[in-house]
Amino acid sequence: MPRTARRAQLLEAALEMFGRYGYHAAAMDDIAERAGVSKPVLYQHFPGKLDLYLALLDTSCDTVIAAVRAALASTDVNKERVAAAVDVFFTYVASDKAAFRLVFESDLTGELPVRERVERVTTECAAAIADVIHDDTGLPASESQLVAVGLVGMAQVSARWWVRTDPLVNQHAAVRLVSGLAWRGVRGFPRSHDAA
């Protein structure tokens, strides 16, 4: 099997095992067995369990960040941008619960390399949103960043709560409610061209 395909196979097995058991309880033996390889093959690709976990975490974080950037680029209507960005978090937690737990509910958040990667989701998503806010409102960069972090936090926390509570509210309605709340706040900032 080509190296990249083998790596993908190992990451998929690791996601399943870490998602199911958490970092500490998932054993490299079990991951290798789940992937259908020997333990030495697993160690050829990943020198240790933390290396495997971090590689998986990087992939999962990149997925969320890329989706938020794509959501922002999908339209130039700001109300739709807010809804699309909120939808990213709801779709992510609903569609891949193992990856969602890995990124947002890691049992390793005390480890600096893990914490840095998890915080990167908030930081990079907020940076992309802050650019839009700054361009649209003329708010200073620091203020745009703070508002953007608030939006990301609202979407992230709401989505995590929604998926854990066996939702009675369907995803479409949940996104509509949360993005409606966010939009009511964001639209209060005057557009920079309106002030001119």
N, C-alpha and C positions, 0 to 999 in steps of 0.2 A: 504494500500500500504506500502511495506517495506520502512524504513527510507531512505536508499540509493537511492531507485527508486524515492521516493518523492523529495529528494534533487536534483536529476538529472532533474526531471520534472520542478522544480522551476528555476533551472539554465538555462534551455532551454528557458523558458518563459522570464526570465530576459534578456537573450542575445538578444532575439528578440526585446524587448521593449527598452533596452538601445541602441542597434544598430540603431533602427529606430528613437528614440527621443533624445538620449543623456541622460546623468545622471540626469541633473537637471529637464528636462521635463518629464521623466518617473516617474510615481507615483507607490508606493507600491500597492495601490488599483488596478491599471491597471495590474500590474504584477500578483497579486493574481488572478484576473479575467481571465487573459490569461492562467494561469496554471490550472484554474478550481478548485481553493481552496478558502477558506475563508482567510481574512487577518490575523486572529490569527494563522492559520496553517502556513502561510508564516513566521510570527514572531517567531514561535516555532523553525524554522530552522535557521533563520537569524534575529538577534536582531534589525537590522536597515538596511537602504538602502545601506549605505557605506559597511557594512559587506557583503551584498549580492554582491555588485559590486566587492569587493576585492576577494571574493571567485571565482567569474566568471573570473576575471582578472588572478588569479593564474592558473586556469585551462587552459586558453588561452595561457599564457606565457609558461607553461609547455609543451604544444603541440608543439610550435615552437622550443623550446630548444631540446626536444627529437627528433624532426625531423632532426635538424641539426646534432646532434650526430649520428643518424642512417645514415645520408647521408655520413658522414665522415668514418663511419665503413663499408660502403657498398663496398668499393674498396680500393686498396692500390696504385692505379694510381692517382697521384696528379691532373692531368688535369681533370680527371673524378670527383675527390673529389670537386674541385672548382665548376664545373658545377652542381653537385648534391646539394651542399650547396646553391648556387644561386637559384636553382630551388625550394628549400624549401620556400623561401620568395615569389616567384612568385605564387607558388601553394597555399600558405596560403592566400594571398590577393585575389586570384581569386576564391577560393573555398568557403570561409566563410567570406563574406564582413562585416557582423555584428561583428564577432570576430576580424577581422583585424582593424576595426574602434575603437573597445574597447582597443586594445593593442597599436596601433600606432597613433591614433588620438583622444585620450581621452580628453573630456572637463574638466577633473579633474587633469590634470598634475601638477597643482599648489599644490595639496595635497601631502604631503610627502609620505604616504603609497602607493599612486598610482604611483608617480614618481619612487619610489624605485623598484616597480614591473616591470614597463616598462623598466627601465634601466637594470634590471636583464636579459632581453632578449639579449640585446647587450653584457653585461658582460659575461654571461655564454656561449653564442654562440661563442664569440671571444675567450674565454678561451679554448674551445674545439679545435678551429681552430689553436690557438697559439701553443698548444701542438704538433700538426702535423707539423707546420712550424718549431718549435724549433728542433723536432726530425729529420726533413728532412734536414734542412739547418745548424743547429748548431748555429743559431743566438742566442744571449742572450735572456733570457725570456722577458725582458722589450721591446726589439725590436720586438720579435715575437708577443707580445701582441699588439703593435702599428700597425703592418702590419695586424693582424687579425681584429682589430677594423675597420681599413680602408676597408677591404673586406666585413665585415658585414654591414658597413654603405653604401657601394656601392650597395650591393644587396638589402638592405632594402629600401633605398631612390628610387632606380630605380624601384623596384616592386610597391611601393606606387604611384609613378608618372604614371607608366604604367597602373595600374588598374583605376586610376581616369580620364584618358584621353580618355576613350572609345577606346581602342587600335586598331590601324590599323595594328600593328605588332602582330602576334599571339604569344601565350605564348612560344611555342618551339623556335621560332626565337628570341624572346626577351631574353630568358635565354641564347641562343647561343651567342648573341651579348654581353651581360653583362659579362658572364663567360669568353668569349674570351678576352675581355678587361682586366679582372682581371688576367687571366692566363698569358697574355703577361707580366704583371708586376711581378707576383710571380715566374715565371720560370727564371727570371733574377738573382735570388739568387742562388748561387752555392749550390749543394747538399753537405752535410757534407762529405760523402764518396768520392766525386769527388776531394775534396780539400786535402784528405789524400795522 
